């Protein structure tokens, strides 16, 4: 998917993403060095099953803590 940096606002870049030009604010330190207004980017998204499993475990642990707190 194509994206373009529309403008820089402080420490964030306003990026227009895809054909619909969805606006996404991205911290500058998350972008490749040298990016500036008008820089075109190729954006890719891919599933992260390991990250998802870790997050589900974390949320499950928080829910268990809340349930145990309500019992006691």
CHARMM internal coordinates of N, CA and C (Angstrom, degrees):
IC EDIT
DIST 1 N 1 CA 1.4328
DIST 1 CA 1 C 1.5295
ANGL 1 N 1 CA 1 C 107.85
DIST 1 C 2 N 1.2902
ANGL 1 CA 1 C 2 N 116.25
DIHE 1 N 1 CA 1 C 2 N 140.22
DIST 2 N 2 CA 1.4641
ANGL 1 C 2 N 2 CA 121.77
DIHE 1 CA 1 C 2 N 2 CA 179.37
DIST 2 CA 2 C 1.5240
ANGL 2 N 2 CA 2 C 110.38
DIHE 1 C 2 N 2 CA 2 C -89.71
DIST 2 C 3 N 1.3189
ANGL 2 CA 2 C 3 N 115.51
DIHE 2 N 2 CA 2 C 3 N 148.74
DIST 3 N 3 CA 1.4564
ANGL 2 C 3 N 3 CA 122.31
DIHE 2 CA 2 C 3 N 3 CA 177.48
DIST 3 CA 3 C 1.5208
ANGL 3 N 3 CA 3 C 107.76
DIHE 2 C 3 N 3 CA 3 C -146.46
DIST 3 C 4 N 1.3194
ANGL 3 CA 3 C 4 N 115.71
DIHE 3 N 3 CA 3 C 4 N 154.70
DIST 4 N 4 CA 1.4653
ANGL 3 C 4 N 4 CA 120.42
DIHE 3 CA 3 C 4 N 4 CA 177.98
DIST 4 CA 4 C 1.5237
ANGL 4 N 4 CA 4 C 108.76
DIHE 3 C 4 N 4 CA 4 C -136.57
DIST 4 C 5 N 1.3323
ANGL 4 CA 4 C 5 N 115.25
DIHE 4 N 4 CA 4 C 5 N 140.58
DIST 5 N 5 CA 1.4582
ANGL 4 C 5 N 5 CA 119.78
DIHE 4 CA 4 C 5 N 5 CA 175.45
DIST 5 CA 5 C 1.5207
ANGL 5 N 5 CA 5 C 107.18
DIHE 4 C 5 N 5 CA 5 C -79.04
DIST 5 C 6 N 1.3211
ANGL 5 CA 5 C 6 N 115.18
DIHE 5 N 5 CA 5 C 6 N 112.45
DIST 6 N 6 CA 1.4614
ANGL 5 C 6 N 6 CA 121.50
DIHE 5 CA 5 C 6 N 6 CA -178.04
DIST 6 CA 6 C 1.5203
ANGL 6 N 6 CA 6 C 110.98
DIHE 5 C 6 N 6 CA 6 C -76.10
DIST 6 C 7 N 1.3482
ANGL 6 CA 6 C 7 N 114.62
DIHE 6 N 6 CA 6 C 7 N -45.18
DIST 7 N 7 CA 1.4684
ANGL 6 C 7 N 7 CA 118.82
DIHE 6 CA 6 C 7 N 7 CA -179.73
DIST 7 CA 7 C 1.5235
ANGL 7 N 7 CA 7 C 109.25
DIHE 6 C 7 N 7 CA 7 C -163.70
DIST 7 C 8 N 1.3283
ANGL 7 CA 7 C 8 N 114.55
DIHE 7 N 7 CA 7 C 8 N 165.35
DIST 8 N 8 CA 1.4493
ANGL 7 C 8 N 8 CA 122.28
DIHE 7 CA 7 C 8 N 8 CA 176.80
DIST 8 CA 8 C 1.5342
ANGL 8 N 8 CA 8 C 107.28
DIHE 7 C 8 N 8 CA 8 C -110.59
DIST 8 C 9 N 1.3204
ANGL 8 CA 8 C 9 N 116.09
DIHE 8 N 8 CA 8 C 9 N 129.29
DIST 9 N 9 CA 1.4625
ANGL 8 C 9 N 9 CA 121.74
DIHE 8 CA 8 C 9 N 9 CA 177.13
DIST 9 CA 9 C 1.5235
ANGL 9 N 9 CA 9 C 107.80
DIHE 8 C 9 N 9 CA 9 C -125.60
DIST 9 C 10 N 1.3139
ANGL 9 CA 9 C 10 N 116.03
DIHE 9 N 9 CA 9 C 10 N 98.98
DIST 10 N 10 CA 1.4621
ANGL 9 C 10 N 10 CA 120.45
DIHE 9 CA 9 C 10 N 10 CA -178.03
DIST 10 CA 10 C 1.5113
ANGL 10 N 10 CA 10 C 110.93
DIHE 9 C 10 N 10 CA 10 C 66.55
DIST 10 C 11 N 1.3313
ANGL 10 CA 10 C 11 N 116.55
DIHE 10 N 10 CA 10 C 11 N -120.29
DIST 11 N 11 CA 1.4602
ANGL 10 C 11 N 11 CA 121.25
DIHE 10 CA 10 C 11 N 11 CA -179.03
DIST 11 CA 11 C 1.5252
ANGL 11 N 11 CA 11 C 112.17
DIHE 10 C 11 N 11 CA 11 C -100.30
DIST 11 C 12 N 1.3376
ANGL 11 CA 11 C 12 N 116.48
DIHE 11 N 11 CA 11 C 12 N 17.98
DIST 12 N 12 CA 1.4686
ANGL 11 C 12 N 12 CA 121.29
DIHE 11 CA 11 C 12 N 12 CA -179.32
DIST 12 CA 12 C 1.5202
ANGL 12 N 12 CA 12 C 111.06
DIHE 11 C 12 N 12 CA 12 C -127.07
DIST 12 C 13 N 1.3205
ANGL 12 CA 12 C 13 N 114.73
DIHE 12 N 12 CA 12 C 13 N 149.23
DIST 13 N 13 CA 1.4584
ANGL 12 C 13 N 13 CA 120.98
DIHE 12 CA 12 C 13 N 13 CA 175.14
DIST 13 CA 13 C 1.5251
ANGL 13 N 13 CA 13 C 108.06
DIHE 12 C 13 N 13 CA 13 C -107.08
DIST 13 C 14 N 1.3103
ANGL 13 CA 13 C 14 N 116.47
DIHE 13 N 13 CA 13 C 14 N 134.27
DIST 14 N 14 CA 1.4613
ANGL 13 C 14 N 14 CA 121.57
DIHE 13 CA 13 C 14 N 14 CA 173.30
DIST 14 CA 14 C 1.5294
ANGL 14 N 14 CA 14 C 105.70
DIHE 13 C 14 N 14 CA 14 C -90.86
DIST 14 C 15 N 1.3222
ANGL 14 CA 14 C 15 N 115.42
DIHE 14 N 14 CA 14 C 15 N 112.53
DIST 15 N 15 CA 1.4618
ANGL 14 C 15 N 15 CA 121.95
DIHE 14 CA 14 C 15 N 15 CA -174.99
DIST 15 CA 15 C 1.5154
ANGL 15 N 15 CA 15 C 109.16
DIHE 14 C 15 N 15 CA 15 C -110.35
DIST 15 C 16 N 1.3326
ANGL 15 CA 15 C 16 N 116.19
DIHE 15 N 15 CA 15 C 16 N 133.26
DIST 16 N 16 CA 1.4612
ANGL 15 C 16 N 16 CA 121.67
DIHE 15 CA 15 C 16 N 16 CA 175.20
DIST 16 CA 16 C 1.5160
ANGL 16 N 16 CA 16 C 106.95
DIHE 15 C 16 N 16 CA 16 C -98.16
DIST 16 C 17 N 1.3268
ANGL 16 CA 16 C 17 N 115.76
DIHE 16 N 16 CA 16 C 17 N 121.56
DIST 17 N 17 CA 1.4544
ANGL 16 C 17 N 17 CA 122.23
DIHE 16 CA 16 C 17 N 17 CA -168.53
DIST 17 CA 17 C 1.5193
ANGL 17 N 17 CA 17 C 111.93
DIHE 16 C 17 N 17 CA 17 C -113.19
DIST 17 C 18 N 1.3065
ANGL 17 CA 17 C 18 N 116.35
DIHE 17 N 17 CA 17 C 18 N 127.34
DIST 18 N 18 CA 1.4569
ANGL 17 C 18 N 18 CA 122.22
DIHE 17 CA 17 C 18 N 18 CA 173.68
DIST 18 CA 18 C 1.5176
ANGL 18 N 18 CA 18 C 114.22
DIHE 17 C 18 N 18 CA 18 C 74.83
DIST 18 C 19 N 1.3387
ANGL 18 CA 18 C 19 N 114.34
DIHE 18 N 18 CA 18 C 19 N -177.29
DIST 19 N 19 CA 1.4647
ANGL 18 C 19 N 19 CA 120.75
DIHE 18 CA 18 C 19 N 19 CA -177.85
DIST 19 CA 19 C 1.5239
ANGL 19 N 19 CA 19 C 112.25
DIHE 18 C 19 N 19 CA 19 C -63.49
DIST 19 C 20 N 1.3264
ANGL 19 CA 19 C 20 N 116.71
DIHE 19 N 19 CA 19 C 20 N -33.74
DIST 20 N 20 CA 1.4585
ANGL 19 C 20 N 20 CA 120.72
DIHE 19 CA 19 C 20 N 20 CA 179.68
DIST 20 CA 20 C 1.5124
ANGL 20 N 20 CA 20 C 112.77
DIHE 19 C 20 N 20 CA 20 C -80.96
DIST 20 C 21 N 1.3097
ANGL 20 CA 20 C 21 N 116.64
DIHE 20 N 20 CA 20 C 21 N -3.17
DIST 21 N 21 CA 1.4622
ANGL 20 C 21 N 21 CA 123.57
DIHE 20 CA 20 C 21 N 21 CA 179.76
DIST 21 CA 21 C 1.5251
ANGL 21 N 21 CA 21 C 112.52
DIHE 20 C 21 N 21 CA 21 C 51.76
DIST 21 C 22 N 1.3352
ANGL 21 CA 21 C 22 N 115.37
DIHE 21 N 21 CA 21 C 22 N 49.38
DIST 22 N 22 CA 1.4611
ANGL 21 C 22 N 22 CA 119.94
DIHE 21 CA 21 C 22 N 22 CA 175.43
DIST 22 CA 22 C 1.5230
ANGL 22 N 22 CA 22 C 108.46
DIHE 21 C 22 N 22 CA 22 C -62.37
DIST 22 C 23 N 1.3101
ANGL 22 CA 22 C 23 N 115.89
DIHE 22 N 22 CA 22 C 23 N 136.06
DIST 23 N 23 CA 1.4762
ANGL 22 C 23 N 23 CA 121.41
DIHE 22 CA 22 C 23 N 23 CA -178.49
DIST 23 CA 23 C 1.5299
ANGL 23 N 23 CA 23 C 108.98
DIHE 22 C 23 N 23 CA 23 C -84.31
DIST 23 C 24 N 1.3214
ANGL 23 CA 23 C 24 N 115.51
DIHE 23 N 23 CA 23 C 24 N 128.50
DIST 24 N 24 CA 1.4575
ANGL 23 C 24 N 24 CA 121.86
DIHE 23 CA 23 C 24 N 24 CA 177.14
DIST 24 CA 24 C 1.5181
ANGL 24 N 24 CA 24 C 107.88
DIHE 23 C 24 N 24 CA 24 C -133.44
DIST 24 C 25 N 1.3302
ANGL 24 CA 24 C 25 N 117.05
DIHE 24 N 24 CA 24 C 25 N 127.92
DIST 25 N 25 CA 1.4647
ANGL 24 C 25 N 25 CA 121.41
DIHE 24 CA 24 C 25 N 25 CA 175.74
DIST 25 CA 25 C 1.5285
ANGL 25 N 25 CA 25 C 107.94
DIHE 24 C 25 N 25 CA 25 C -92.68
DIST 25 C 26 N 1.3279
ANGL 25 CA 25 C 26 N 115.68
DIHE 25 N 25 CA 25 C 26 N 125.04
DIST 26 N 26 CA 1.4607
ANGL 25 C 26 N 26 CA 121.23
DIHE 25 CA 25 C 26 N 26 CA -177.07
DIST 26 CA 26 C 1.5231
ANGL 26 N 26 CA 26 C 108.73
DIHE 25 C 26 N 26 CA 26 C -126.12
DIST 26 C 27 N 1.3485
ANGL 26 CA 26 C 27 N 117.40
DIHE 26 N 26 CA 26 C 27 N 132.17
DIST 27 N 27 CA 1.4590
ANGL 26 C 27 N 27 CA 119.17
DIHE 26 CA 26 C 27 N 27 CA 175.92
DIST 27 CA 27 C 1.5388
ANGL 27 N 27 CA 27 C 109.95
DIHE 26 C 27 N 27 CA 27 C -59.07
DIST 27 C 28 N 1.3137
ANGL 27 CA 27 C 28 N 116.25
DIHE 27 N 27 CA 27 C 28 N 137.15
DIST 28 N 28 CA 1.4639
ANGL 27 C 28 N 28 CA 120.43
DIHE 27 CA 27 C 28 N 28 CA -178.58
DIST 28 CA 28 C 1.5241
ANGL 28 N 28 CA 28 C 112.20
DIHE 27 C 28 N 28 CA 28 C -57.16
DIST 28 C 29 N 1.3408
ANGL 28 CA 28 C 29 N 116.68
DIHE 28 N 28 CA 28 C 29 N -34.44
DIST 29 N 29 CA 1.4600
ANGL 28 C 29 N 29 CA 118.43
DIHE 28 CA 28 C 29 N 29 CA -178.15
DIST 29 CA 29 C 1.5294
ANGL 29 N 29 CA 29 C 112.91
DIHE 28 C 29 N 29 CA 29 C -71.05
DIST 29 C 30 N 1.3340
ANGL 29 CA 29 C 30 N 118.15
DIHE 29 N 29 CA 29 C 30 N -6.96
DIST 30 N 30 CA 1.4565
ANGL 29 C 30 N 30 CA 122.32
DIHE 29 CA 29 C 30 N 30 CA 175.90
DIST 30 CA 30 C 1.5378
ANGL 30 N 30 CA 30 C 111.80
DIHE 29 C 30 N 30 CA 30 C -92.69
DIST 30 C 31 N 1.3198
ANGL 30 CA 30 C 31 N 116.73
DIHE 30 N 30 CA 30 C 31 N -7.87
DIST 31 N 31 CA 1.4636
ANGL 30 C 31 N 31 CA 121.63
DIHE 30 CA 30 C 31 N 31 CA -179.34
DIST 31 CA 31 C 1.5283
ANGL 31 N 31 CA 31 C 110.18
DIHE 30 C 31 N 31 CA 31 C -99.07
DIST 31 C 32 N 1.3319
ANGL 31 CA 31 C 32 N 117.30
DIHE 31 N 31 CA 31 C 32 N 158.58
DIST 32 N 32 CA 1.4639
ANGL 31 C 32 N 32 CA 120.00
DIHE 31 CA 31 C 32 N 32 CA 178.16
DIST 32 CA 32 C 1.5348
ANGL 32 N 32 CA 32 C 111.12
DIHE 31 C 32 N 32 CA 32 C -60.86
DIST 32 C 33 N 1.3205
ANGL 32 CA 32 C 33 N 116.96
DIHE 32 N 32 CA 32 C 33 N 148.72
DIST 33 N 33 CA 1.4702
ANGL 32 C 33 N 33 CA 120.20
DIHE 32 CA 32 C 33 N 33 CA 178.05
DIST 33 CA 33 C 1.5304
ANGL 33 N 33 CA 33 C 111.36
DIHE 32 C 33 N 33 CA 33 C -57.09
DIST 33 C 34 N 1.3068
ANGL 33 CA 33 C 34 N 116.12
DIHE 33 N 33 CA 33 C 34 N 145.10
DIST 34 N 34 CA 1.4574
ANGL 33 C 34 N 34 CA 121.21
DIHE 33 CA 33 C 34 N 34 CA 176.29
DIST 34 CA 34 C 1.5141
ANGL 34 N 34 CA 34 C 115.15
DIHE 33 C 34 N 34 CA 34 C 88.40
DIST 34 C 35 N 1.3284
ANGL 34 CA 34 C 35 N 117.75
DIHE 34 N 34 CA 34 C 35 N -2.67
DIST 35 N 35 CA 1.4603
ANGL 34 C 35 N 35 CA 120.01
DIHE 34 CA 34 C 35 N 35 CA 178.92
DIST 35 CA 35 C 1.5280
ANGL 35 N 35 CA 35 C 109.27
DIHE 34 C 35 N 35 CA 35 C -67.85
DIST 35 C 36 N 1.3266
ANGL 35 CA 35 C 36 N 114.75
DIHE 35 N 35 CA 35 C 36 N 143.97
DIST 36 N 36 CA 1.4670
ANGL 35 C 36 N 36 CA 120.66
DIHE 35 CA 35 C 36 N 36 CA 177.88
DIST 36 CA 36 C 1.5252
ANGL 36 N 36 CA 36 C 108.14
DIHE 35 C 36 N 36 CA 36 C -150.96
DIST 36 C 37 N 1.3169
ANGL 36 CA 36 C 37 N 116.42
DIHE 36 N 36 CA 36 C 37 N 178.94
DIST 37 N 37 CA 1.4685
ANGL 36 C 37 N 37 CA 119.99
DIHE 36 CA 36 C 37 N 37 CA 178.23
DIST 37 CA 37 C 1.5201
ANGL 37 N 37 CA 37 C 109.32
DIHE 36 C 37 N 37 CA 37 C -55.61
DIST 37 C 38 N 1.3165
ANGL 37 CA 37 C 38 N 116.08
DIHE 37 N 37 CA 37 C 38 N 133.49
DIST 38 N 38 CA 1.4580
ANGL 37 C 38 N 38 CA 121.12
DIHE 37 CA 37 C 38 N 38 CA 179.74
DIST 38 CA 38 C 1.5212
ANGL 38 N 38 CA 38 C 114.16
DIHE 37 C 38 N 38 CA 38 C 91.69
DIST 38 C 39 N 1.3340
ANGL 38 CA 38 C 39 N 118.28
DIHE 38 N 38 CA 38 C 39 N -7.96
DIST 39 N 39 CA 1.4655
ANGL 38 C 39 N 39 CA 120.92
DIHE 38 CA 38 C 39 N 39 CA 178.22
DIST 39 CA 39 C 1.5229
ANGL 39 N 39 CA 39 C 109.67
DIHE 38 C 39 N 39 CA 39 C -69.69
DIST 39 C 40 N 1.3244
ANGL 39 CA 39 C 40 N 116.18
DIHE 39 N 39 CA 39 C 40 N 130.32
DIST 40 N 40 CA 1.4594
ANGL 39 C 40 N 40 CA 121.77
DIHE 39 CA 39 C 40 N 40 CA 176.16
DIST 40 CA 40 C 1.5202
ANGL 40 N 40 CA 40 C 108.75
DIHE 39 C 40 N 40 CA 40 C -92.69
DIST 40 C 41 N 1.3177
ANGL 40 CA 40 C 41 N 115.46
DIHE 40 N 40 CA 40 C 41 N 142.46
DIST 41 N 41 CA 1.4585
ANGL 40 C 41 N 41 CA 122.19
DIHE 40 CA 40 C 41 N 41 CA -177.84
DIST 41 CA 41 C 1.5196
ANGL 41 N 41 CA 41 C 109.89
DIHE 40 C 41 N 41 CA 41 C -129.83
DIST 41 C 42 N 1.3085
ANGL 41 CA 41 C 42 N 115.39
DIHE 41 N 41 CA 41 C 42 N 156.01
DIST 42 N 42 CA 1.4610
ANGL 41 C 42 N 42 CA 121.33
DIHE 41 CA 41 C 42 N 42 CA 169.61
DIST 42 CA 42 C 1.5188
ANGL 42 N 42 CA 42 C 105.99
DIHE 41 C 42 N 42 CA 42 C -106.68
DIST 42 C 43 N 1.3324
ANGL 42 CA 42 C 43 N 116.85
DIHE 42 N 42 CA 42 C 43 N 119.49
DIST 43 N 43 CA 1.4608
ANGL 42 C 43 N 43 CA 122.09
DIHE 42 CA 42 C 43 N 43 CA -178.03
DIST 43 CA 43 C 1.5258
ANGL 43 N 43 CA 43 C 109.12
DIHE 42 C 43 N 43 CA 43 C -105.84
DIST 43 C 44 N 1.3138
ANGL 43 CA 43 C 44 N 116.01
DIHE 43 N 43 CA 43 C 44 N 133.05
DIST 44 N 44 CA 1.4582
ANGL 43 C 44 N 44 CA 120.78
DIHE 43 CA 43 C 44 N 44 CA 176.77
DIST 44 CA 44 C 1.5216
ANGL 44 N 44 CA 44 C 108.97
DIHE 43 C 44 N 44 CA 44 C -128.83
DIST 44 C 45 N 1.2989
ANGL 44 CA 44 C 45 N 115.60
DIHE 44 N 44 CA 44 C 45 N 148.28
DIST 45 N 45 CA 1.4556
ANGL 44 C 45 N 45 CA 122.75
DIHE 44 CA 44 C 45 N 45 CA 176.49
DIST 45 CA 45 C 1.5125
ANGL 45 N 45 CA 45 C 107.35
DIHE 44 C 45 N 45 CA 45 C -128.07
DIST 45 C 46 N 1.3189
ANGL 45 CA 45 C 46 N 116.12
DIHE 45 N 45 CA 45 C 46 N 137.50
DIST 46 N 46 CA 1.4534
ANGL 45 C 46 N 46 CA 120.15
DIHE 45 CA 45 C 46 N 46 CA 176.47
DIST 46 CA 46 C 1.5196
ANGL 46 N 46 CA 46 C 108.96
DIHE 45 C 46 N 46 CA 46 C -143.42
DIST 46 C 47 N 1.3210
ANGL 46 CA 46 C 47 N 116.81
DIHE 46 N 46 CA 46 C 47 N 149.29
DIST 47 N 47 CA 1.4596
ANGL 46 C 47 N 47 CA 119.71
DIHE 46 CA 46 C 47 N 47 CA 179.85
DIST 47 CA 47 C 1.5363
ANGL 47 N 47 CA 47 C 111.16
DIHE 46 C 47 N 47 CA 47 C -61.97
DIST 47 C 48 N 1.3263
ANGL 47 CA 47 C 48 N 115.54
DIHE 47 N 47 CA 47 C 48 N 148.54
DIST 48 N 48 CA 1.4610
ANGL 47 C 48 N 48 CA 122.62
DIHE 47 CA 47 C 48 N 48 CA 177.21
DIST 48 CA 48 C 1.5302
ANGL 48 N 48 CA 48 C 107.69
DIHE 47 C 48 N 48 CA 48 C -126.27
DIST 48 C 49 N 1.3380
ANGL 48 CA 48 C 49 N 117.15
DIHE 48 N 48 CA 48 C 49 N 81.56
DIST 49 N 49 CA 1.4637
ANGL 48 C 49 N 49 CA 119.76
DIHE 48 CA 48 C 49 N 49 CA -175.35
DIST 49 CA 49 C 1.5290
ANGL 49 N 49 CA 49 C 113.08
DIHE 48 C 49 N 49 CA 49 C -62.90
DIST 49 C 50 N 1.3146
ANGL 49 CA 49 C 50 N 118.42
DIHE 49 N 49 CA 49 C 50 N -33.00
DIST 50 N 50 CA 1.4632
ANGL 49 C 50 N 50 CA 120.90
DIHE 49 CA 49 C 50 N 50 CA 179.38
DIST 50 CA 50 C 1.5272
ANGL 50 N 50 CA 50 C 109.76
DIHE 49 C 50 N 50 CA 50 C -68.77
DIST 50 C 51 N 1.3313
ANGL 50 CA 50 C 51 N 116.94
DIHE 50 N 50 CA 50 C 51 N -46.56
DIST 51 N 51 CA 1.4603
ANGL 50 C 51 N 51 CA 120.95
DIHE 50 CA 50 C 51 N 51 CA 177.49
DIST 51 CA 51 C 1.5216
ANGL 51 N 51 CA 51 C 111.55
DIHE 50 C 51 N 51 CA 51 C -61.42
DIST 51 C 52 N 1.3218
ANGL 51 CA 51 C 52 N 115.93
DIHE 51 N 51 CA 51 C 52 N -39.85
DIST 52 N 52 CA 1.4654
ANGL 51 C 52 N 52 CA 120.13
DIHE 51 CA 51 C 52 N 52 CA 179.38
DIST 52 CA 52 C 1.5278
ANGL 52 N 52 CA 52 C 110.99
DIHE 51 C 52 N 52 CA 52 C -64.59
DIST 52 C 53 N 1.3218
ANGL 52 CA 52 C 53 N 117.06
DIHE 52 N 52 CA 52 C 53 N -43.75
DIST 53 N 53 CA 1.4653
ANGL 52 C 53 N 53 CA 121.01
DIHE 52 CA 52 C 53 N 53 CA 179.76
DIST 53 CA 53 C 1.5269
ANGL 53 N 53 CA 53 C 110.74
DIHE 52 C 53 N 53 CA 53 C -62.87
DIST 53 C 54 N 1.3279
ANGL 53 CA 53 C 54 N 117.41
DIHE 53 N 53 CA 53 C 54 N -41.43
DIST 54 N 54 CA 1.4661
ANGL 53 C 54 N 54 CA 120.94
DIHE 53 CA 53 C 54 N 54 CA 178.55
DIST 54 CA 54 C 1.5265
ANGL 54 N 54 CA 54 C 110.59
DIHE 53 C 54 N 54 CA 54 C -62.92
DIST 54 C 55 N 1.3205
ANGL 54 CA 54 C 55 N 116.72
DIHE 54 N 54 CA 54 C 55 N -42.34
DIST 55 N 55 CA 1.4657
ANGL 54 C 55 N 55 CA 120.50
DIHE 54 CA 54 C 55 N 55 CA -179.49
DIST 55 CA 55 C 1.5221
ANGL 55 N 55 CA 55 C 110.91
DIHE 54 C 55 N 55 CA 55 C -66.80
DIST 55 C 56 N 1.3331
ANGL 55 CA 55 C 56 N 116.84
DIHE 55 N 55 CA 55 C 56 N -40.78
DIST 56 N 56 CA 1.4703
ANGL 55 C 56 N 56 CA 120.16
DIHE 55 CA 55 C 56 N 56 CA 178.20
DIST 56 CA 56 C 1.5265
ANGL 56 N 56 CA 56 C 110.64
DIHE 55 C 56 N 56 CA 56 C -62.65
DIST 56 C 57 N 1.3404
ANGL 56 CA 56 C 57 N 116.48
DIHE 56 N 56 CA 56 C 57 N -39.81
DIST 57 N 57 CA 1.4631
ANGL 56 C 57 N 57 CA 120.82
DIHE 56 CA 56 C 57 N 57 CA 178.42
DIST 57 CA 57 C 1.5347
ANGL 57 N 57 CA 57 C 110.27
DIHE 56 C 57 N 57 CA 57 C -64.62
DIST 57 C 58 N 1.3118
ANGL 57 CA 57 C 58 N 116.03
DIHE 57 N 57 CA 57 C 58 N -43.65
DIST 58 N 58 CA 1.4652
ANGL 57 C 58 N 58 CA 120.91
DIHE 57 CA 57 C 58 N 58 CA 179.47
DIST 58 CA 58 C 1.5272
ANGL 58 N 58 CA 58 C 110.89
DIHE 57 C 58 N 58 CA 58 C -60.33
DIST 58 C 59 N 1.3257
ANGL 58 CA 58 C 59 N 116.23
DIHE 58 N 58 CA 58 C 59 N -45.64
DIST 59 N 59 CA 1.4623
ANGL 58 C 59 N 59 CA 120.97
DIHE 58 CA 58 C 59 N 59 CA 179.78
DIST 59 CA 59 C 1.5251
ANGL 59 N 59 CA 59 C 110.56
DIHE 58 C 59 N 59 CA 59 C -65.60
DIST 59 C 60 N 1.3318
ANGL 59 CA 59 C 60 N 116.40
DIHE 59 N 59 CA 59 C 60 N -40.78
DIST 60 N 60 CA 1.4656
ANGL 59 C 60 N 60 CA 120.53
DIHE 59 CA 59 C 60 N 60 CA 177.64
DIST 60 CA 60 C 1.5248
ANGL 60 N 60 CA 60 C 111.71
DIHE 59 C 60 N 60 CA 60 C -60.62
DIST 60 C 61 N 1.3306
ANGL 60 CA 60 C 61 N 116.32
DIHE 60 N 60 CA 60 C 61 N -40.91
DIST 61 N 61 CA 1.4666
ANGL 60 C 61 N 61 CA 120.41
DIHE 60 CA 60 C 61 N 61 CA 177.93
DIST 61 CA 61 C 1.5221
ANGL 61 N 61 CA 61 C 111.33
DIHE 60 C 61 N 61 CA 61 C -64.41
DIST 61 C 62 N 1.3252
ANGL 61 CA 61 C 62 N 116.84
DIHE 61 N 61 CA 61 C 62 N -40.77
DIST 62 N 62 CA 1.4690
ANGL 61 C 62 N 62 CA 120.35
DIHE 61 CA 61 C 62 N 62 CA 178.12
DIST 62 CA 62 C 1.5247
ANGL 62 N 62 CA 62 C 111.08
DIHE 61 C 62 N 62 CA 62 C -64.23
DIST 62 C 63 N 1.3187
ANGL 62 CA 62 C 63 N 116.94
DIHE 62 N 62 CA 62 C 63 N -41.24
DIST 63 N 63 CA 1.4666
ANGL 62 C 63 N 63 CA 120.76
DIHE 62 CA 62 C 63 N 63 CA 178.29
DIST 63 CA 63 C 1.5249
ANGL 63 N 63 CA 63 C 110.15
DIHE 62 C 63 N 63 CA 63 C -63.48
DIST 63 C 64 N 1.3388
ANGL 63 CA 63 C 64 N 117.32
DIHE 63 N 63 CA 63 C 64 N -42.39
DIST 64 N 64 CA 1.4677
ANGL 63 C 64 N 64 CA 120.68
DIHE 63 CA 63 C 64 N 64 CA 177.82
DIST 64 CA 64 C 1.5299
ANGL 64 N 64 CA 64 C 111.14
DIHE 63 C 64 N 64 CA 64 C -60.97
DIST 64 C 65 N 1.3433
ANGL 64 CA 64 C 65 N 117.17
DIHE 64 N 64 CA 64 C 65 N -42.09
DIST 65 N 65 CA 1.4617
ANGL 64 C 65 N 65 CA 120.77
DIHE 64 CA 64 C 65 N 65 CA 178.59
DIST 65 CA 65 C 1.5286
ANGL 65 N 65 CA 65 C 110.93
DIHE 64 C 65 N 65 CA 65 C -61.82
DIST 65 C 66 N 1.3236
ANGL 65 CA 65 C 66 N 116.42
DIHE 65 N 65 CA 65 C 66 N -41.63
DIST 66 N 66 CA 1.4652
ANGL 65 C 66 N 66 CA 120.24
DIHE 65 CA 65 C 66 N 66 CA 178.73
DIST 66 CA 66 C 1.5197
ANGL 66 N 66 CA 66 C 111.64
DIHE 65 C 66 N 66 CA 66 C -64.81
DIST 66 C 67 N 1.3331
ANGL 66 CA 66 C 67 N 116.88
DIHE 66 N 66 CA 66 C 67 N -41.86
DIST 67 N 67 CA 1.4650
ANGL 66 C 67 N 67 CA 120.92
DIHE 66 CA 66 C 67 N 67 CA 178.77
DIST 67 CA 67 C 1.5246
ANGL 67 N 67 CA 67 C 110.59
DIHE 66 C 67 N 67 CA 67 C -62.82
DIST 67 C 68 N 1.3405
ANGL 67 CA 67 C 68 N 116.45
DIHE 67 N 67 CA 67 C 68 N -43.78
DIST 68 N 68 CA 1.4666
ANGL 67 C 68 N 68 CA 120.54
DIHE 67 CA 67 C 68 N 68 CA -179.44
DIST 68 CA 68 C 1.5220
ANGL 68 N 68 CA 68 C 111.36
DIHE 67 C 68 N 68 CA 68 C -67.23
DIST 68 C 69 N 1.3226
ANGL 68 CA 68 C 69 N 116.84
DIHE 68 N 68 CA 68 C 69 N -34.36
DIST 69 N 69 CA 1.4693
ANGL 68 C 69 N 69 CA 121.30
DIHE 68 CA 68 C 69 N 69 CA 179.32
DIST 69 CA 69 C 1.5283
ANGL 69 N 69 CA 69 C 110.13
DIHE 68 C 69 N 69 CA 69 C -66.51
DIST 69 C 70 N 1.3422
ANGL 69 CA 69 C 70 N 116.25
DIHE 69 N 69 CA 69 C 70 N -39.09
DIST 70 N 70 CA 1.4665
ANGL 69 C 70 N 70 CA 120.48
DIHE 69 CA 69 C 70 N 70 CA -179.64
DIST 70 CA 70 C 1.5292
ANGL 70 N 70 CA 70 C 111.40
DIHE 69 C 70 N 70 CA 70 C -68.84
DIST 70 C 71 N 1.3429
ANGL 70 CA 70 C 71 N 117.35
DIHE 70 N 70 CA 70 C 71 N -30.34
DIST 71 N 71 CA 1.4604
ANGL 70 C 71 N 71 CA 121.17
DIHE 70 CA 70 C 71 N 71 CA 179.79
DIST 71 CA 71 C 1.5315
ANGL 71 N 71 CA 71 C 110.89
DIHE 70 C 71 N 71 CA 71 C -73.28
DIST 71 C 72 N 1.3313
ANGL 71 CA 71 C 72 N 115.59
DIHE 71 N 71 CA 71 C 72 N -32.92
DIST 72 N 72 CA 1.4718
ANGL 71 C 72 N 72 CA 119.36
DIHE 71 CA 71 C 72 N 72 CA -173.47
DIST 72 CA 72 C 1.4419
ANGL 72 N 72 CA 72 C 111.32
DIHE 71 C 72 N 72 CA 72 C -100.23
END
COOR INIT
IC SEED 1 N 1 CA 1 C
IC BUILD
